């Protein structure tokens, strides 16, 4: 795998900042809400990571990373619309939670894939995209995603 560029590092750092601030916000507030500083940082750094992802990996054409970036941008947009309560009435908080929590999944998939394909340097943990270890991480992330969503739905129901 080629050496990471400065631009690639910027993209990676934005993704890490997003995951850390989003996780903090989720733990502290139970849902992502842009009224909180940590959630604002999460949403802005997620936006930056998605936009920069669209310009990375141009040699291979439009790939999975680009699809996740587009889904991220859509989730940010739909989440924000629902945060403002512009659609779906009483269901808006639920749609907001689905959209913003999906961002964690969209961050986690390329993060673990790139991490395992690059580290340790010179002898990466995985060399193919269909490696069982990678598939296990994907399955774990999906399970965690659904558990967190259910917990958020219950929390929203109790608090609205």
C-alpha beads as a LAMMPS data file, in Angstrom:
LAMMPS data file: protein, C-alpha beads

160 atoms
159 bonds

1 atom types
1 bond types

-500.0 500.0 xlo xhi
-500.0 500.0 ylo yhi
-500.0 500.0 zlo zhi

Masses

1 110.0

Atoms # bond

1 1 1 0.000 0.000 0.000
2 1 1 1.451 3.426 -0.886
3 1 1 2.648 5.866 1.735
4 1 1 -0.079 8.153 3.077
5 1 1 0.008 11.752 1.833
6 1 1 -0.336 14.831 4.011
7 1 1 -3.881 15.177 2.659
8 1 1 -4.560 11.553 3.642
9 1 1 -3.292 12.278 7.143
10 1 1 -5.579 15.327 7.379
11 1 1 -8.524 13.141 6.327
12 1 1 -7.553 10.488 8.877
13 1 1 -7.143 13.004 11.702
14 1 1 -10.566 14.506 10.934
15 1 1 -12.055 11.016 11.094
16 1 1 -10.391 10.304 14.439
17 1 1 -11.528 13.655 15.861
18 1 1 -15.053 12.870 14.644
19 1 1 -15.126 9.425 16.235
20 1 1 -13.756 10.634 19.573
21 1 1 -16.001 13.696 19.902
22 1 1 -19.023 11.788 18.634
23 1 1 -18.448 8.976 21.098
24 1 1 -18.063 11.492 23.924
25 1 1 -21.276 13.241 22.900
26 1 1 -23.170 9.974 22.572
27 1 1 -22.043 8.746 25.985
28 1 1 -22.746 12.053 27.709
29 1 1 -26.027 13.027 26.027
30 1 1 -27.345 9.653 24.744
31 1 1 -28.100 11.184 21.311
32 1 1 -26.160 13.444 18.970
33 1 1 -27.572 16.964 19.022
34 1 1 -25.784 19.879 17.364
35 1 1 -26.633 22.104 20.320
36 1 1 -23.746 20.439 22.173
37 1 1 -20.196 21.553 21.423
38 1 1 -18.880 18.005 21.203
39 1 1 -21.627 17.084 18.721
40 1 1 -20.887 20.183 16.637
41 1 1 -17.239 19.135 16.431
42 1 1 -18.355 15.590 15.555
43 1 1 -20.651 16.765 12.766
44 1 1 -18.202 19.298 11.299
45 1 1 -15.214 16.936 11.388
46 1 1 -17.424 14.214 9.878
47 1 1 -18.382 16.597 7.073
48 1 1 -14.718 17.397 6.425
49 1 1 -13.761 13.698 6.482
50 1 1 -16.546 12.845 4.006
51 1 1 -15.657 15.650 1.596
52 1 1 -11.962 14.763 1.690
53 1 1 -12.816 11.062 1.199
54 1 1 -14.518 11.929 -2.083
55 1 1 -11.215 13.246 -3.429
56 1 1 -9.053 10.333 -2.223
57 1 1 -8.289 7.121 -4.105
58 1 1 -8.963 8.557 -7.549
59 1 1 -6.804 5.922 -9.259
60 1 1 -9.234 3.102 -8.456
61 1 1 -12.308 5.013 -9.532
62 1 1 -15.463 5.377 -7.483
63 1 1 -15.307 2.766 -4.726
64 1 1 -16.754 1.723 -1.395
65 1 1 -15.032 4.600 0.427
66 1 1 -16.686 7.070 -1.914
67 1 1 -20.088 5.421 -1.445
68 1 1 -19.678 5.689 2.337
69 1 1 -18.725 9.358 1.942
70 1 1 -21.893 10.030 -0.081
71 1 1 -24.002 8.147 2.494
72 1 1 -22.313 10.208 5.201
73 1 1 -23.217 13.464 3.468
74 1 1 -26.809 12.294 3.032
75 1 1 -27.031 11.218 6.684
76 1 1 -25.655 14.589 7.795
77 1 1 -28.210 16.422 5.673
78 1 1 -31.216 14.301 6.646
79 1 1 -30.126 14.289 10.299
80 1 1 -29.897 18.073 10.336
81 1 1 -33.302 18.441 8.661
82 1 1 -34.825 16.177 11.302
83 1 1 -32.970 17.947 14.085
84 1 1 -34.768 21.103 13.009
85 1 1 -38.049 19.135 12.992
86 1 1 -38.808 20.036 9.380
87 1 1 -40.125 16.573 8.427
88 1 1 -41.677 13.522 10.044
89 1 1 -43.279 15.384 12.980
90 1 1 -42.994 13.420 16.207
91 1 1 -40.742 10.864 14.488
92 1 1 -38.071 13.481 13.704
93 1 1 -35.941 12.727 16.811
94 1 1 -35.873 9.057 15.855
95 1 1 -34.781 9.803 12.296
96 1 1 -32.172 12.230 13.626
97 1 1 -30.774 9.499 15.881
98 1 1 -30.704 6.978 13.024
99 1 1 -28.892 9.409 10.728
100 1 1 -26.333 10.673 13.213
101 1 1 -25.638 7.238 14.705
102 1 1 -25.161 5.829 11.201
103 1 1 -22.216 8.197 10.890
104 1 1 -20.304 6.052 13.392
105 1 1 -20.811 3.003 11.198
106 1 1 -19.764 4.956 8.104
107 1 1 -16.570 6.077 9.909
108 1 1 -15.775 2.682 11.394
109 1 1 -15.828 0.621 8.200
110 1 1 -13.069 2.494 6.342
111 1 1 -11.156 3.162 9.575
112 1 1 -10.764 -0.510 10.461
113 1 1 -10.175 -1.470 6.828
114 1 1 -7.398 1.067 6.298
115 1 1 -5.936 0.460 9.740
116 1 1 -5.675 -3.288 9.305
117 1 1 -4.374 -2.933 5.722
118 1 1 -1.653 -0.443 6.733
119 1 1 -0.539 -1.577 10.196
120 1 1 1.907 -2.696 11.268
121 1 1 3.906 -0.948 8.577
122 1 1 5.513 -3.454 6.261
123 1 1 3.503 -6.414 7.609
124 1 1 -0.188 -5.447 7.706
125 1 1 -2.674 -7.559 9.634
126 1 1 -4.791 -8.166 6.519
127 1 1 -3.981 -8.133 2.829
128 1 1 -7.414 -8.762 1.274
129 1 1 -10.824 -7.188 1.682
130 1 1 -12.484 -10.555 2.306
131 1 1 -10.258 -11.477 5.238
132 1 1 -12.336 -13.194 7.988
133 1 1 -10.901 -10.867 10.647
134 1 1 -12.122 -7.837 8.709
135 1 1 -15.542 -9.438 8.179
136 1 1 -15.714 -10.087 11.943
137 1 1 -15.054 -6.417 12.651
138 1 1 -17.769 -5.401 10.187
139 1 1 -20.237 -7.779 11.855
140 1 1 -19.304 -6.466 15.315
141 1 1 -19.717 -2.844 14.186
142 1 1 -23.124 -3.639 12.706
143 1 1 -24.250 -5.359 15.906
144 1 1 -23.035 -2.451 18.051
145 1 1 -24.795 -0.030 15.703
146 1 1 -28.141 -1.796 16.120
147 1 1 -27.766 -2.103 19.901
148 1 1 -26.949 1.615 20.204
149 1 1 -29.906 2.507 17.975
150 1 1 -32.324 0.454 20.086
151 1 1 -30.987 2.068 23.269
152 1 1 -31.364 5.521 21.721
153 1 1 -34.922 4.805 20.570
154 1 1 -35.846 3.723 24.100
155 1 1 -34.155 6.805 25.583
156 1 1 -35.942 9.135 23.133
157 1 1 -39.283 7.492 23.888
158 1 1 -38.770 7.958 27.638
159 1 1 -37.677 11.573 27.268
160 1 1 -40.180 12.982 24.766

Bonds

1 1 1 2
2 1 2 3
3 1 3 4
4 1 4 5
5 1 5 6
6 1 6 7
7 1 7 8
8 1 8 9
9 1 9 10
10 1 10 11
11 1 11 12
12 1 12 13
13 1 13 14
14 1 14 15
15 1 15 16
16 1 16 17
17 1 17 18
18 1 18 19
19 1 19 20
20 1 20 21
21 1 21 22
22 1 22 23
23 1 23 24
24 1 24 25
25 1 25 26
26 1 26 27
27 1 27 28
28 1 28 29
29 1 29 30
30 1 30 31
31 1 31 32
32 1 32 33
33 1 33 34
34 1 34 35
35 1 35 36
36 1 36 37
37 1 37 38
38 1 38 39
39 1 39 40
40 1 40 41
41 1 41 42
42 1 42 43
43 1 43 44
44 1 44 45
45 1 45 46
46 1 46 47
47 1 47 48
48 1 48 49
49 1 49 50
50 1 50 51
51 1 51 52
52 1 52 53
53 1 53 54
54 1 54 55
55 1 55 56
56 1 56 57
57 1 57 58
58 1 58 59
59 1 59 60
60 1 60 61
61 1 61 62
62 1 62 63
63 1 63 64
64 1 64 65
65 1 65 66
66 1 66 67
67 1 67 68
68 1 68 69
69 1 69 70
70 1 70 71
71 1 71 72
72 1 72 73
73 1 73 74
74 1 74 75
75 1 75 76
76 1 76 77
77 1 77 78
78 1 78 79
79 1 79 80
80 1 80 81
81 1 81 82
82 1 82 83
83 1 83 84
84 1 84 85
85 1 85 86
86 1 86 87
87 1 87 88
88 1 88 89
89 1 89 90
90 1 90 91
91 1 91 92
92 1 92 93
93 1 93 94
94 1 94 95
95 1 95 96
96 1 96 97
97 1 97 98
98 1 98 99
99 1 99 100
100 1 100 101
101 1 101 102
102 1 102 103
103 1 103 104
104 1 104 105
105 1 105 106
106 1 106 107
107 1 107 108
108 1 108 109
109 1 109 110
110 1 110 111
111 1 111 112
112 1 112 113
113 1 113 114
114 1 114 115
115 1 115 116
116 1 116 117
117 1 117 118
118 1 118 119
119 1 119 120
120 1 120 121
121 1 121 122
122 1 122 123
123 1 123 124
124 1 124 125
125 1 125 126
126 1 126 127
127 1 127 128
128 1 128 129
129 1 129 130
130 1 130 131
131 1 131 132
132 1 132 133
133 1 133 134
134 1 134 135
135 1 135 136
136 1 136 137
137 1 137 138
138 1 138 139
139 1 139 140
140 1 140 141
141 1 141 142
142 1 142 143
143 1 143 144
144 1 144 145
145 1 145 146
146 1 146 147
147 1 147 148
148 1 148 149
149 1 149 150
150 1 150 151
151 1 151 152
152 1 152 153
153 1 153 154
154 1 154 155
155 1 155 156
156 1 156 157
157 1 157 158
158 1 158 159
159 1 159 160
